[in-house]
Amino acid sequence: MSTADSKYRIISRLLSLLTVVLLIQFLQTVLYSLVSLKSSPVVEFFVQVSIALVVFPVEAAVRKVMEKPAT
């Protein structure tokens, strides 16, 4: 593995993480606009955690497909 390849791998992982964070924020915005929640910050935290638990397995599957070596 060359140094350029490892540099691009780090950049790719950072961009992937940023995409996941943006996706979670988007889903939260949609959820809060559809459902009016007048609740405590603790409930909002658990809503955020549940959204993250749904998104991260999807992100892991997509990462496996992206990192599959070209044949």
N, C-alpha and C positions, 0 to 999 in steps of 0.2 A: 504494500500500500504506500503510495507516494504521499508526500506532505500536502500536495494540492488536493488529493483525493480526501484526505482526512479533514482538511479545512472545509471543503464543500460538504462533507458529511455533517460537520458541526453546524454549519449554516443551515443545512436542510432540516436538521432536528430542531433548531431554534425557530425556523419558520413554521414547522409543523406544530410546535407547541403554541406559537402565536395564533395559528389558525384554530386550534382547539379552544383556546381561551376566547377568541372572537365568536366561535360557534356557541359556546356556553352562554356568553353574554347575550347573543341574539335570541337563543331559546328562552332565556330569562325574561327578556323584554317582551317577547310574544306571549309568554305565559302570564306575565303580570298585566298585560293589556287585555287578555281574554278573561282572566279571573281577578276579581277585585278582592285582594287580601288585605284586610286591616288587621295585621297581626304583629307579633313581637319580632325583634331581630333574630331570636332563636328559631322561630318557625321559618323565617326567610333563609336562615343558614341551612336548615335541613332541606329546604327546597333546592337550594344551590347544590348541596351535596348529592341529592338524588339525581339532578340533571347531570352532574359530572360523572356519576356512576353509570349513567346510560351512555354518555358520549365517549368515555375513555376506552371501552372495549371496541367500539367502532373505529376509533383512531388507531388502536393497536392492530386491528385487522388490515386497515388501509396501509399502515406503515410496513407490514409484512409484504404486502403486494408491491409497494414502491421499492423496497430494498431487495426484492428478488433479483438475483443476477440475470443479466441479459444473456440469452442463448443464441 
